[in-house]
Every structure is written in C-alpha cells, then in structure tokens.
Amino acid sequence: MAQTIRFAIFAVSACLAGLAFFALHSFWIWLTPILIFIAGSVLAEYAFNRLASPLEKQRDLEDRARDPPT
C-alpha cells in the first residue's frame, strides 16, 4: 500500500512538472519543472517512510540492493 502511494505521488508530480513545462512561457521555464519533480520525489519518500511497516521498508531496501537503479 505504501509503495502504491509513493508511486502515485511520484506520477502526479511528474505530470505536474510536464504541465508546467508546456504551460509556462518564461525565463524560469527550465527551473519550475525541476523543482516540482524534486519536491514530488521528496514528498513521495517521506510518505513511504511514514506509512510503510518495518517489514515493507526492509523488503524495499533488499530489492534496491539486489536490483540497483541504472
């Protein structure tokens, strides 16, 4: 359940960053989507750490150790 919420927050922040990229036409166009994406990633990890059980956190860490991101 916590991983689903983490993924949902991450997906929503990615969509908002994409919308900001296409909607804003100013000098700061490159900075706003990056900040939205970073804030969404931080919020997703915070939510996961608050909602996940210790067993789920351990499984997540084991999965990351077995299959590191490329």
Predicted model as a PDB file, atoms N, CA, C, CB and O in Angstrom, pLDDT in the B-factor column:
MODEL        1                                                                  
ATOM      1  N   MET A   1       0.818  -1.192   0.000  1.00 86.00           N  
ATOM      2  CA  MET A   1       0.000   0.000   0.000  1.00 86.00           C  
ATOM      3  C   MET A   1       0.865   1.260   0.000  1.00 86.00           C  
ATOM      4  CB  MET A   1      -0.933  -0.004   1.202  1.00 86.00           C  
ATOM      5  O   MET A   1       0.581   2.207  -0.733  1.00 86.00           O  
ATOM      6  N   ALA A   2       1.909   1.276   0.811  1.00 86.00           N  
ATOM      7  CA  ALA A   2       2.777   2.453   0.885  1.00 86.00           C  
ATOM      8  C   ALA A   2       3.529   2.654  -0.424  1.00 86.00           C  
ATOM      9  CB  ALA A   2       3.771   2.319   2.051  1.00 86.00           C  
ATOM     10  O   ALA A   2       3.757   3.791  -0.837  1.00 86.00           O  
ATOM     11  N   GLN A   3       3.920   1.557  -1.087  1.00 87.00           N  
ATOM     12  CA  GLN A   3       4.607   1.697  -2.367  1.00 87.00           C  
ATOM     13  C   GLN A   3       3.672   2.240  -3.436  1.00 87.00           C  
ATOM     14  CB  GLN A   3       5.185   0.356  -2.809  1.00 87.00           C  
ATOM     15  O   GLN A   3       4.100   2.995  -4.309  1.00 87.00           O  
ATOM     16  N   THR A   4       2.407   1.866  -3.376  1.00 91.00           N  
ATOM     17  CA  THR A   4       1.427   2.384  -4.327  1.00 91.00           C  
ATOM     18  C   THR A   4       1.242   3.880  -4.141  1.00 91.00           C  
ATOM     19  CB  THR A   4       0.085   1.661  -4.170  1.00 91.00           C  
ATOM     20  O   THR A   4       1.169   4.630  -5.114  1.00 91.00           O  
ATOM     21  N   ILE A   5       1.167   4.311  -2.890  1.00 92.00           N  
ATOM     22  CA  ILE A   5       1.029   5.742  -2.609  1.00 92.00           C  
ATOM     23  C   ILE A   5       2.277   6.489  -3.053  1.00 92.00           C  
ATOM     24  CB  ILE A   5       0.769   5.984  -1.109  1.00 92.00           C  
ATOM     25  O   ILE A   5       2.185   7.583  -3.610  1.00 92.00           O  
ATOM     26  N   ARG A   6       3.453   5.896  -2.806  1.00 91.00           N  
ATOM     27  CA  ARG A   6       4.704   6.527  -3.241  1.00 91.00           C  
ATOM     28  C   ARG A   6       4.720   6.684  -4.755  1.00 91.00           C  
ATOM     29  CB  ARG A   6       5.922   5.701  -2.780  1.00 91.00           C  
ATOM     30  O   ARG A   6       5.092   7.741  -5.265  1.00 91.00           O  
ATOM     31  N   PHE A   7       4.320   5.646  -5.473  1.00 92.00           N  
ATOM     32  CA  PHE A   7       4.293   5.724  -6.935  1.00 92.00           C  
ATOM     33  C   PHE A   7       3.276   6.752  -7.422  1.00 92.00           C  
ATOM     34  CB  PHE A   7       3.974   4.354  -7.532  1.00 92.00           C  
ATOM     35  O   PHE A   7       3.537   7.484  -8.378  1.00 92.00           O  
ATOM     36  N   ALA A   8       2.108   6.808  -6.761  1.00 95.00           N  
ATOM     37  CA  ALA A   8       1.069   7.759  -7.171  1.00 95.00           C  
ATOM     38  C   ALA A   8       1.547   9.203  -6.993  1.00 95.00           C  
ATOM     39  CB  ALA A   8      -0.225   7.524  -6.361  1.00 95.00           C  
ATOM     40  O   ALA A   8       1.336  10.035  -7.875  1.00 95.00           O  
ATOM     41  N   ILE A   9       2.181   9.503  -5.874  1.00 94.00           N  
ATOM     42  CA  ILE A   9       2.694  10.858  -5.639  1.00 94.00           C  
ATOM     43  C   ILE A   9       3.770  11.190  -6.667  1.00 94.00           C  
ATOM     44  CB  ILE A   9       3.261  10.993  -4.199  1.00 94.00           C  
ATOM     45  O   ILE A   9       3.810  12.301  -7.194  1.00 94.00           O  
ATOM     46  N   PHE A  10       4.636  10.231  -6.948  1.00 93.00           N  
ATOM     47  CA  PHE A  10       5.688  10.436  -7.933  1.00 93.00           C  
ATOM     48  C   PHE A  10       5.100  10.693  -9.324  1.00 93.00           C  
ATOM     49  CB  PHE A  10       6.622   9.222  -7.968  1.00 93.00           C  
ATOM     50  O   PHE A  10       5.564  11.582 -10.038  1.00 93.00           O  
ATOM     51  N   ALA A  11       4.084   9.920  -9.707  1.00 95.00           N  
ATOM     52  CA  ALA A  11       3.460  10.080 -11.024  1.00 95.00           C  
ATOM     53  C   ALA A  11       2.751  11.425 -11.142  1.00 95.00           C  
ATOM     54  CB  ALA A  11       2.468   8.943 -11.285  1.00 95.00           C  
ATOM     55  O   ALA A  11       2.835  12.084 -12.179  1.00 95.00           O  
ATOM     56  N   VAL A  12       2.053  11.835 -10.082  1.00 95.00           N  
ATOM     57  CA  VAL A  12       1.356  13.126 -10.114  1.00 95.00           C  
ATOM     58  C   VAL A  12       2.362  14.270 -10.220  1.00 95.00           C  
ATOM     59  CB  VAL A  12       0.476  13.302  -8.854  1.00 95.00           C  
ATOM     60  O   VAL A  12       2.133  15.226 -10.961  1.00 95.00           O  
ATOM     61  N   SER A  13       3.457  14.182  -9.497  1.00 94.00           N  
ATOM     62  CA  SER A  13       4.454  15.255  -9.575  1.00 94.00           C  
ATOM     63  C   SER A  13       5.103  15.291 -10.954  1.00 94.00           C  
ATOM     64  CB  SER A  13       5.529  15.074  -8.489  1.00 94.00           C  
ATOM     65  O   SER A  13       5.408  16.371 -11.459  1.00 94.00           O  
ATOM     66  N   ALA A  14       5.320  14.139 -11.570  1.00 92.00           N  
ATOM     67  CA  ALA A  14       5.879  14.119 -12.923  1.00 92.00           C  
ATOM     68  C   ALA A  14       4.901  14.746 -13.915  1.00 92.00           C  
ATOM     69  CB  ALA A  14       6.220  12.674 -13.347  1.00 92.00           C  
ATOM     70  O   ALA A  14       5.313  15.482 -14.812  1.00 92.00           O  
ATOM     71  N   CYS A  15       3.620  14.459 -13.760  1.00 93.00           N  
ATOM     72  CA  CYS A  15       2.608  15.065 -14.636  1.00 93.00           C  
ATOM     73  C   CYS A  15       2.545  16.577 -14.433  1.00 93.00           C  
ATOM     74  CB  CYS A  15       1.225  14.438 -14.373  1.00 93.00           C  
ATOM     75  O   CYS A  15       2.458  17.329 -15.403  1.00 93.00           O  
ATOM     76  N   LEU A  16       2.586  17.020 -13.194  1.00 92.00           N  
ATOM     77  CA  LEU A  16       2.573  18.461 -12.925  1.00 92.00           C  
ATOM     78  C   LEU A  16       3.821  19.151 -13.496  1.00 92.00           C  
ATOM     79  CB  LEU A  16       2.478  18.715 -11.411  1.00 92.00           C  
ATOM     80  O   LEU A  16       3.746  20.267 -14.010  1.00 92.00           O  
ATOM     81  N   ALA A  17       4.951  18.476 -13.397  1.00 89.00           N  
ATOM     82  CA  ALA A  17       6.177  19.046 -13.969  1.00 89.00           C  
ATOM     83  C   ALA A  17       6.054  19.151 -15.488  1.00 89.00           C  
ATOM     84  CB  ALA A  17       7.410  18.187 -13.588  1.00 89.00           C  
ATOM     85  O   ALA A  17       6.480  20.144 -16.078  1.00 89.00           O  
ATOM     86  N   GLY A  18       5.483  18.150 -16.110  1.00 87.00           N  
ATOM     87  CA  GLY A  18       5.274  18.207 -17.555  1.00 87.00           C  
ATOM     88  C   GLY A  18       4.315  19.306 -17.951  1.00 87.00           C  
ATOM     89  O   GLY A  18       4.551  20.022 -18.924  1.00 87.00           O  
ATOM     90  N   LEU A  19       3.228  19.445 -17.199  1.00 88.00           N  
ATOM     91  CA  LEU A  19       2.278  20.523 -17.481  1.00 88.00           C  
ATOM     92  C   LEU A  19       2.919  21.896 -17.295  1.00 88.00           C  
ATOM     93  CB  LEU A  19       1.048  20.397 -16.579  1.00 88.00           C  
ATOM     94  O   LEU A  19       2.683  22.812 -18.083  1.00 88.00           O  
ATOM     95  N   ALA A  20       3.729  22.029 -16.253  1.00 85.00           N  
ATOM     96  CA  ALA A  20       4.408  23.309 -16.019  1.00 85.00           C  
ATOM     97  C   ALA A  20       5.377  23.607 -17.152  1.00 85.00           C  
ATOM     98  CB  ALA A  20       5.156  23.295 -14.667  1.00 85.00           C  
ATOM     99  O   ALA A  20       5.521  24.759 -17.561  1.00 85.00           O  
ATOM    100  N   PHE A  21       6.033  22.590 -17.654  1.00 84.00           N  
ATOM    101  CA  PHE A  21       6.981  22.796 -18.746  1.00 84.00           C  
ATOM    102  C   PHE A  21       6.283  23.311 -20.007  1.00 84.00           C  
ATOM    103  CB  PHE A  21       7.721  21.493 -19.051  1.00 84.00           C  
ATOM    104  O   PHE A  21       6.793  24.197 -20.693  1.00 84.00           O  
ATOM    105  N   PHE A  22       5.106  22.741 -20.303  1.00 84.00           N  
ATOM    106  CA  PHE A  22       4.400  23.144 -21.516  1.00 84.00           C  
ATOM    107  C   PHE A  22       3.538  24.391 -21.328  1.00 84.00           C  
ATOM    108  CB  PHE A  22       3.540  22.013 -21.997  1.00 84.00           C  
ATOM    109  O   PHE A  22       3.240  25.080 -22.303  1.00 84.00           O  
ATOM    110  N   ALA A  23       3.136  24.691 -20.101  1.00 84.00           N  
ATOM    111  CA  ALA A  23       2.230  25.814 -19.862  1.00 84.00           C  
ATOM    112  C   ALA A  23       2.962  27.133 -19.618  1.00 84.00           C  
ATOM    113  CB  ALA A  23       1.344  25.509 -18.683  1.00 84.00           C  
ATOM    114  O   ALA A  23       2.472  28.193 -20.007  1.00 84.00           O  
ATOM    115  N   LEU A  24       4.115  27.077 -18.986  1.00 81.00           N  
ATOM    116  CA  LEU A  24       4.831  28.303 -18.646  1.00 81.00           C  
ATOM    117  C   LEU A  24       5.735  28.723 -19.788  1.00 81.00           C  
ATOM    118  CB  LEU A  24       5.647  28.117 -17.365  1.00 81.00           C  
ATOM    119  O   LEU A  24       6.493  27.916 -20.326  1.00 81.00           O  
ATOM    120  N   HIS A  25       5.650  29.973 -20.146  1.00 73.00           N  
ATOM    121  CA  HIS A  25       6.484  30.502 -21.220  1.00 73.00           C  
ATOM    122  C   HIS A  25       7.244  31.712 -20.676  1.00 73.00           C  
ATOM    123  CB  HIS A  25       5.622  30.888 -22.478  1.00 73.00           C  
ATOM    124  O   HIS A  25       6.906  32.863 -20.952  1.00 73.00           O  
ATOM    125  N   SER A  26       8.259  31.416 -19.908  1.00 70.00           N  
ATOM    126  CA  SER A  26       9.036  32.499 -19.320  1.00 70.00           C  
ATOM    127  C   SER A  26      10.488  32.058 -19.186  1.00 70.00           C  
ATOM    128  CB  SER A  26       8.457  32.915 -17.941  1.00 70.00           C  
ATOM    129  O   SER A  26      10.865  30.965 -19.607  1.00 70.00           O  
ATOM    130  N   PHE A  27      11.282  32.922 -18.599  1.00 65.00           N  
ATOM    131  CA  PHE A  27      12.694  32.632 -18.388  1.00 65.00           C  
ATOM    132  C   PHE A  27      12.893  31.453 -17.428  1.00 65.00           C  
ATOM    133  CB  PHE A  27      13.405  33.870 -17.851  1.00 65.00           C  
ATOM    134  O   PHE A  27      13.871  30.715 -17.543  1.00 65.00           O  
ATOM    135  N   TRP A  28      11.971  31.280 -16.491  1.00 68.00           N  
ATOM    136  CA  TRP A  28      12.108  30.253 -15.457  1.00 68.00           C  
ATOM    137  C   TRP A  28      11.535  28.911 -15.890  1.00 68.00           C  
ATOM    138  CB  TRP A  28      11.427  30.706 -14.185  1.00 68.00           C  
ATOM    139  O   TRP A  28      11.349  28.031 -15.050  1.00 68.00           O  
ATOM    140  N   ILE A  29      11.254  28.730 -17.165  1.00 75.00           N  
ATOM    141  CA  ILE A  29      10.609  27.511 -17.633  1.00 75.00           C  
ATOM    142  C   ILE A  29      11.426  26.256 -17.311  1.00 75.00           C  
ATOM    143  CB  ILE A  29      10.372  27.600 -19.125  1.00 75.00           C  
ATOM    144  O   ILE A  29      10.851  25.193 -17.077  1.00 75.00           O  
ATOM    145  N   TRP A  30      12.721  26.363 -17.296  1.00 79.00           N  
ATOM    146  CA  TRP A  30      13.556  25.195 -17.030  1.00 79.00           C  
ATOM    147  C   TRP A  30      13.657  24.882 -15.544  1.00 79.00           C  
ATOM    148  CB  TRP A  30      14.939  25.409 -17.597  1.00 79.00           C  
ATOM    149  O   TRP A  30      13.930  23.738 -15.180  1.00 79.00           O  
ATOM    150  N   LEU A  31      13.446  25.853 -14.690  1.00 86.00           N  
ATOM    151  CA  LEU A  31      13.619  25.650 -13.256  1.00 86.00           C  
ATOM    152  C   LEU A  31      12.365  25.110 -12.582  1.00 86.00           C  
ATOM    153  CB  LEU A  31      14.023  26.943 -12.604  1.00 86.00           C  
ATOM    154  O   LEU A  31      12.464  24.264 -11.695  1.00 86.00           O  
ATOM    155  N   THR A  32      11.194  25.578 -12.981  1.00 86.00           N  
ATOM    156  CA  THR A  32       9.951  25.185 -12.321  1.00 86.00           C  
ATOM    157  C   THR A  32       9.684  23.685 -12.405  1.00 86.00           C  
ATOM    158  CB  THR A  32       8.793  25.938 -12.925  1.00 86.00           C  
ATOM    159  O   THR A  32       9.398  23.083 -11.370  1.00 86.00           O  
ATOM    160  N   PRO A  33       9.759  23.039 -13.582  1.00 87.00           N  
ATOM    161  CA  PRO A  33       9.512  21.592 -13.613  1.00 87.00           C  
ATOM    162  C   PRO A  33      10.516  20.790 -12.788  1.00 87.00           C  
ATOM    163  CB  PRO A  33       9.539  21.103 -15.040  1.00 87.00           C  
ATOM    164  O   PRO A  33      10.165  19.776 -12.185  1.00 87.00           O  
ATOM    165  N   ILE A  34      11.752  21.245 -12.767  1.00 88.00           N  
ATOM    166  CA  ILE A  34      12.763  20.543 -11.967  1.00 88.00           C  
ATOM    167  C   ILE A  34      12.423  20.630 -10.487  1.00 88.00           C  
ATOM    168  CB  ILE A  34      14.169  21.127 -12.225  1.00 88.00           C  
ATOM    169  O   ILE A  34      12.524  19.634  -9.771  1.00 88.00           O  
ATOM    170  N   LEU A  35      12.025  21.799 -10.020  1.00 91.00           N  
ATOM    171  CA  LEU A  35      11.660  21.967  -8.612  1.00 91.00           C  
ATOM    172  C   LEU A  35      10.410  21.166  -8.257  1.00 91.00           C  
ATOM    173  CB  LEU A  35      11.436  23.446  -8.296  1.00 91.00           C  
ATOM    174  O   LEU A  35      10.342  20.581  -7.176  1.00 91.00           O  
ATOM    175  N   ILE A  36       9.424  21.131  -9.147  1.00 91.00           N  
ATOM    176  CA  ILE A  36       8.207  20.348  -8.904  1.00 91.00           C  
ATOM    177  C   ILE A  36       8.557  18.866  -8.810  1.00 91.00           C  
ATOM    178  CB  ILE A  36       7.159  20.589 -10.026  1.00 91.00           C  
ATOM    179  O   ILE A  36       8.062  18.161  -7.931  1.00 91.00           O  
ATOM    180  N   PHE A  37       9.409  18.399  -9.716  1.00 91.00           N  
ATOM    181  CA  PHE A  37       9.799  16.992  -9.717  1.00 91.00           C  
ATOM    182  C   PHE A  37      10.573  16.624  -8.452  1.00 91.00           C  
ATOM    183  CB  PHE A  37      10.640  16.680 -10.951  1.00 91.00           C  
ATOM    184  O   PHE A  37      10.336  15.566  -7.868  1.00 91.00           O  
ATOM    185  N   ILE A  38      11.486  17.479  -8.031  1.00 93.00           N  
ATOM    186  CA  ILE A  38      12.266  17.215  -6.811  1.00 93.00           C  
ATOM    187  C   ILE A  38      11.363  17.225  -5.583  1.00 93.00           C  
ATOM    188  CB  ILE A  38      13.392  18.259  -6.648  1.00 93.00           C  
ATOM    189  O   ILE A  38      11.484  16.357  -4.718  1.00 93.00           O  
ATOM    190  N   ALA A  39      10.463  18.195  -5.501  1.00 95.00           N  
ATOM    191  CA  ALA A  39       9.548  18.267  -4.362  1.00 95.00           C  
ATOM    192  C   ALA A  39       8.639  17.033  -4.322  1.00 95.00           C  
ATOM    193  CB  ALA A  39       8.699  19.557  -4.433  1.00 95.00           C  
ATOM    194  O   ALA A  39       8.373  16.497  -3.246  1.00 95.00           O  
ATOM    195  N   GLY A  40       8.170  16.588  -5.467  1.00 94.00           N  
ATOM    196  CA  GLY A  40       7.334  15.393  -5.515  1.00 94.00           C  
ATOM    197  C   GLY A  40       8.086  14.145  -5.093  1.00 94.00           C  
ATOM    198  O   GLY A  40       7.531  13.289  -4.404  1.00 94.00           O  
ATOM    199  N   SER A  41       9.342  14.033  -5.498  1.00 93.00           N  
ATOM    200  CA  SER A  41      10.151  12.877  -5.107  1.00 93.00           C  
ATOM    201  C   SER A  41      10.404  12.851  -3.600  1.00 93.00           C  
ATOM    202  CB  SER A  41      11.483  12.887  -5.858  1.00 93.00           C  
ATOM    203  O   SER A  41      10.329  11.799  -2.965  1.00 93.00           O  
ATOM    204  N   VAL A  42      10.702  14.014  -3.041  1.00 95.00           N  
ATOM    205  CA  VAL A  42      10.932  14.106  -1.598  1.00 95.00           C  
ATOM    206  C   VAL A  42       9.647  13.780  -0.834  1.00 95.00           C  
ATOM    207  CB  VAL A  42      11.442  15.517  -1.218  1.00 95.00           C  
ATOM    208  O   VAL A  42       9.677  13.051   0.157  1.00 95.00           O  
ATOM    209  N   LEU A  43       8.530  14.321  -1.297  1.00 95.00           N  
ATOM    210  CA  LEU A  43       7.245  14.040  -0.653  1.00 95.00           C  
ATOM    211  C   LEU A  43       6.884  12.561  -0.748  1.00 95.00           C  
ATOM    212  CB  LEU A  43       6.140  14.888  -1.283  1.00 95.00           C  
ATOM    213  O   LEU A  43       6.352  11.996   0.207  1.00 95.00           O  
ATOM    214  N   ALA A  44       7.164  11.928  -1.882  1.00 94.00           N  
ATOM    215  CA  ALA A  44       6.868  10.503  -2.051  1.00 94.00           C  
ATOM    216  C   ALA A  44       7.683   9.654  -1.077  1.00 94.00           C  
ATOM    217  CB  ALA A  44       7.153  10.065  -3.497  1.00 94.00           C  
ATOM    218  O   ALA A  44       7.147   8.729  -0.466  1.00 94.00           O  
ATOM    219  N   GLU A  45       8.967   9.959  -0.929  1.00 92.00           N  
ATOM    220  CA  GLU A  45       9.798   9.194   0.005  1.00 92.00           C  
ATOM    221  C   GLU A  45       9.380   9.431   1.458  1.00 92.00           C  
ATOM    222  CB  GLU A  45      11.272   9.562  -0.178  1.00 92.00           C  
ATOM    223  O   GLU A  45       9.394   8.509   2.274  1.00 92.00           O  
ATOM    224  N   TYR A  46       9.013  10.662   1.769  1.00 94.00           N  
ATOM    225  CA  TYR A  46       8.541  10.973   3.122  1.00 94.00           C  
ATOM    226  C   TYR A  46       7.263  10.194   3.432  1.00 94.00           C  
ATOM    227  CB  TYR A  46       8.292  12.493   3.277  1.00 94.00           C  
ATOM    228  O   TYR A  46       7.129   9.621   4.513  1.00 94.00           O  
ATOM    229  N   ALA A  47       6.332  10.175   2.488  1.00 94.00           N  
ATOM    230  CA  ALA A  47       5.081   9.438   2.687  1.00 94.00           C  
ATOM    231  C   ALA A  47       5.355   7.948   2.849  1.00 94.00           C  
ATOM    232  CB  ALA A  47       4.119   9.674   1.507  1.00 94.00           C  
ATOM    233  O   ALA A  47       4.746   7.295   3.696  1.00 94.00           O  
ATOM    234  N   PHE A  48       6.262   7.410   2.050  1.00 93.00           N  
ATOM    235  CA  PHE A  48       6.590   5.990   2.165  1.00 93.00           C  
ATOM    236  C   PHE A  48       7.174   5.671   3.541  1.00 93.00           C  
ATOM    237  CB  PHE A  48       7.578   5.579   1.064  1.00 93.00           C  
ATOM    238  O   PHE A  48       6.786   4.688   4.172  1.00 93.00           O  
ATOM    239  N   ASN A  49       8.104   6.502   4.000  1.00 92.00           N  
ATOM    240  CA  ASN A  49       8.722   6.248   5.303  1.00 92.00           C  
ATOM    241  C   ASN A  49       7.722   6.361   6.451  1.00 92.00           C  
ATOM    242  CB  ASN A  49       9.870   7.216   5.529  1.00 92.00           C  
ATOM    243  O   ASN A  49       7.860   5.666   7.457  1.00 92.00           O  
ATOM    244  N   ARG A  50       6.722   7.222   6.315  1.00 93.00           N  
ATOM    245  CA  ARG A  50       5.719   7.365   7.371  1.00 93.00           C  
ATOM    246  C   ARG A  50       4.685   6.238   7.348  1.00 93.00           C  
ATOM    247  CB  ARG A  50       5.016   8.706   7.239  1.00 93.00           C  
ATOM    248  O   ARG A  50       4.201   5.825   8.402  1.00 93.00           O  
ATOM    249  N   LEU A  51       4.342   5.734   6.156  1.00 93.00           N  
ATOM    250  CA  LEU A  51       3.246   4.782   6.028  1.00 93.00           C  
ATOM    251  C   LEU A  51       3.680   3.319   6.003  1.00 93.00           C  
ATOM    252  CB  LEU A  51       2.482   5.081   4.794  1.00 93.00           C  
ATOM    253  O   LEU A  51       2.884   2.441   6.333  1.00 93.00           O  
ATOM    254  N   ALA A  52       4.907   3.042   5.624  1.00 93.00           N  
ATOM    255  CA  ALA A  52       5.351   1.663   5.461  1.00 93.00           C  
ATOM    256  C   ALA A  52       5.667   1.017   6.806  1.00 93.00           C  
ATOM    257  CB  ALA A  52       6.575   1.607   4.554  1.00 93.00           C  
ATOM    258  O   ALA A  52       6.152   1.661   7.737  1.00 93.00           O  
ATOM    259  N   SER A  53       5.375  -0.269   6.870  1.00 93.00           N  
ATOM    260  CA  SER A  53       5.737  -1.038   8.059  1.00 93.00           C  
ATOM    261  C   SER A  53       7.235  -1.337   7.997  1.00 93.00           C  
ATOM    262  CB  SER A  53       4.897  -2.364   8.160  1.00 93.00           C  
ATOM    263  O   SER A  53       7.837  -1.246   6.928  1.00 93.00           O  
ATOM    264  N   PRO A  54       7.843  -1.695   9.134  1.00 93.00           N  
ATOM    265  CA  PRO A  54       9.276  -2.023   9.108  1.00 93.00           C  
ATOM    266  C   PRO A  54       9.603  -3.169   8.140  1.00 93.00           C  
ATOM    267  CB  PRO A  54       9.745  -2.394  10.512  1.00 93.00           C  
ATOM    268  O   PRO A  54      10.660  -3.166   7.509  1.00 93.00           O  
ATOM    269  N   LEU A  55       8.703  -4.141   8.027  1.00 94.00           N  
ATOM    270  CA  LEU A  55       8.933  -5.255   7.104  1.00 94.00           C  
ATOM    271  C   LEU A  55       8.914  -4.774   5.652  1.00 94.00           C  
ATOM    272  CB  LEU A  55       7.873  -6.354   7.314  1.00 94.00           C  
ATOM    273  O   LEU A  55       9.723  -5.215   4.836  1.00 94.00           O  
ATOM    274  N   GLU A  56       8.001  -3.884   5.339  1.00 93.00           N  
ATOM    275  CA  GLU A  56       7.925  -3.355   3.983  1.00 93.00           C  
ATOM    276  C   GLU A  56       9.154  -2.506   3.656  1.00 93.00           C  
ATOM    277  CB  GLU A  56       6.646  -2.529   3.806  1.00 93.00           C  
ATOM    278  O   GLU A  56       9.644  -2.537   2.527  1.00 93.00           O  
ATOM    279  N   LYS A  57       9.648  -1.756   4.624  1.00 92.00           N  
ATOM    280  CA  LYS A  57      10.864  -0.966   4.411  1.00 92.00           C  
ATOM    281  C   LYS A  57      12.058  -1.886   4.163  1.00 92.00           C  
ATOM    282  CB  LYS A  57      11.138  -0.048   5.626  1.00 92.00           C  
ATOM    283  O   LYS A  57      12.889  -1.615   3.297  1.00 92.00           O  
ATOM    284  N   GLN A  58      12.136  -2.980   4.933  1.00 94.00           N  
ATOM    285  CA  GLN A  58      13.227  -3.925   4.762  1.00 94.00           C  
ATOM    286  C   GLN A  58      13.170  -4.578   3.386  1.00 94.00           C  
ATOM    287  CB  GLN A  58      13.185  -4.989   5.856  1.00 94.00           C  
ATOM    288  O   GLN A  58      14.201  -4.726   2.731  1.00 94.00           O  
ATOM    289  N   ARG A  59      11.980  -4.971   2.940  1.00 92.00           N  
ATOM    290  CA  ARG A  59      11.836  -5.567   1.611  1.00 92.00           C  
ATOM    291  C   ARG A  59      12.237  -4.590   0.515  1.00 92.00           C  
ATOM    292  CB  ARG A  59      10.400  -6.031   1.392  1.00 92.00           C  
ATOM    293  O   ARG A  59      12.866  -4.977  -0.470  1.00 92.00           O  
ATOM    294  N   ASP A  60      11.873  -3.331   0.686  1.00 90.00           N  
ATOM    295  CA  ASP A  60      12.232  -2.317  -0.299  1.00 90.00           C  
ATOM    296  C   ASP A  60      13.743  -2.142  -0.373  1.00 90.00           C  
ATOM    297  CB  ASP A  60      11.562  -0.983   0.038  1.00 90.00           C  
ATOM    298  O   ASP A  60      14.307  -2.053  -1.464  1.00 90.00           O  
ATOM    299  N   LEU A  61      14.395  -2.092   0.776  1.00 89.00           N  
ATOM    300  CA  LEU A  61      15.850  -1.957   0.787  1.00 89.00           C  
ATOM    301  C   LEU A  61      16.534  -3.177   0.186  1.00 89.00           C  
ATOM    302  CB  LEU A  61      16.347  -1.735   2.206  1.00 89.00           C  
ATOM    303  O   LEU A  61      17.517  -3.035  -0.541  1.00 89.00           O  
ATOM    304  N   GLU A  62      16.021  -4.396   0.483  1.00 92.00           N  
ATOM    305  CA  GLU A  62      16.585  -5.592  -0.096  1.00 92.00           C  
ATOM    306  C   GLU A  62      16.414  -5.610  -1.610  1.00 92.00           C  
ATOM    307  CB  GLU A  62      15.948  -6.816   0.519  1.00 92.00           C  
ATOM    308  O   GLU A  62      17.315  -6.027  -2.339  1.00 92.00           O  
ATOM    309  N   ASP A  63      15.266  -5.161  -2.073  1.00 90.00           N  
ATOM    310  CA  ASP A  63      15.023  -5.114  -3.519  1.00 90.00           C  
ATOM    311  C   ASP A  63      15.952  -4.122  -4.196  1.00 90.00           C  
ATOM    312  CB  ASP A  63      13.565  -4.746  -3.808  1.00 90.00           C  
ATOM    313  O   ASP A  63      16.464  -4.389  -5.284  1.00 90.00           O  
ATOM    314  N   ARG A  64      16.174  -2.978  -3.559  1.00 87.00           N  
ATOM    315  CA  ARG A  64      17.097  -1.988  -4.125  1.00 87.00           C  
ATOM    316  C   ARG A  64      18.532  -2.496  -4.126  1.00 87.00           C  
ATOM    317  CB  ARG A  64      17.013  -0.678  -3.344  1.00 87.00           C  
ATOM    318  O   ARG A  64      19.302  -2.162  -5.026  1.00 87.00           O  
ATOM    319  N   ALA A  65      18.907  -3.304  -3.123  1.00 91.00           N  
ATOM    320  CA  ALA A  65      20.266  -3.844  -3.068  1.00 91.00           C  
ATOM    321  C   ALA A  65      20.464  -4.916  -4.142  1.00 91.00           C  
ATOM    322  CB  ALA A  65      20.558  -4.427  -1.668  1.00 91.00           C  
ATOM    323  O   ALA A  65      21.537  -5.009  -4.739  1.00 91.00           O  
ATOM    324  N   ARG A  66      19.432  -5.723  -4.387  1.00 92.00           N  
ATOM    325  CA  ARG A  66      19.532  -6.770  -5.418  1.00 92.00           C  
ATOM    326  C   ARG A  66      19.513  -6.188  -6.819  1.00 92.00           C  
ATOM    327  CB  ARG A  66      18.395  -7.774  -5.268  1.00 92.00           C  
ATOM    328  O   ARG A  66      20.282  -6.617  -7.679  1.00 92.00           O  
ATOM    329  N   ASP A  67      18.642  -5.215  -7.060  1.00 88.00           N  
ATOM    330  CA  ASP A  67      18.479  -4.616  -8.388  1.00 88.00           C  
ATOM    331  C   ASP A  67      18.673  -3.109  -8.293  1.00 88.00           C  
ATOM    332  CB  ASP A  67      17.083  -4.951  -8.983  1.00 88.00           C  
ATOM    333  O   ASP A  67      17.695  -2.363  -8.246  1.00 88.00           O  
ATOM    334  N   PRO A  68      19.929  -2.650  -8.264  1.00 80.00           N  
ATOM    335  CA  PRO A  68      20.141  -1.201  -8.133  1.00 80.00           C  
ATOM    336  C   PRO A  68      19.632  -0.462  -9.382  1.00 80.00           C  
ATOM    337  CB  PRO A  68      21.648  -0.893  -7.905  1.00 80.00           C  
ATOM    338  O   PRO A  68      19.663  -1.004 -10.486  1.00 80.00           O  
ATOM    339  N   PRO A  69      19.170   0.766  -9.196  1.00 74.00           N  
ATOM    340  CA  PRO A  69      18.723   1.536 -10.366  1.00 74.00           C  
ATOM    341  C   PRO A  69      19.884   1.818 -11.304  1.00 74.00           C  
ATOM    342  CB  PRO A  69      18.070   2.858  -9.928  1.00 74.00           C  
ATOM    343  O   PRO A  69      21.015   2.031 -10.867  1.00 74.00           O  
ATOM    344  N   THR A  70      19.597   1.817 -12.581  1.00 70.00           N  
ATOM    345  CA  THR A  70      20.670   2.032 -13.570  1.00 70.00           C  
ATOM    346  C   THR A  70      20.833   3.485 -13.907  1.00 70.00           C  
ATOM    347  CB  THR A  70      20.396   1.251 -14.837  1.00 70.00           C  
ATOM    348  O   THR A  70      21.688   3.839 -14.719  1.00 70.00           O  
TER     349      THR A  70                                                      
ENDMDL                                                                          
END                                                                             
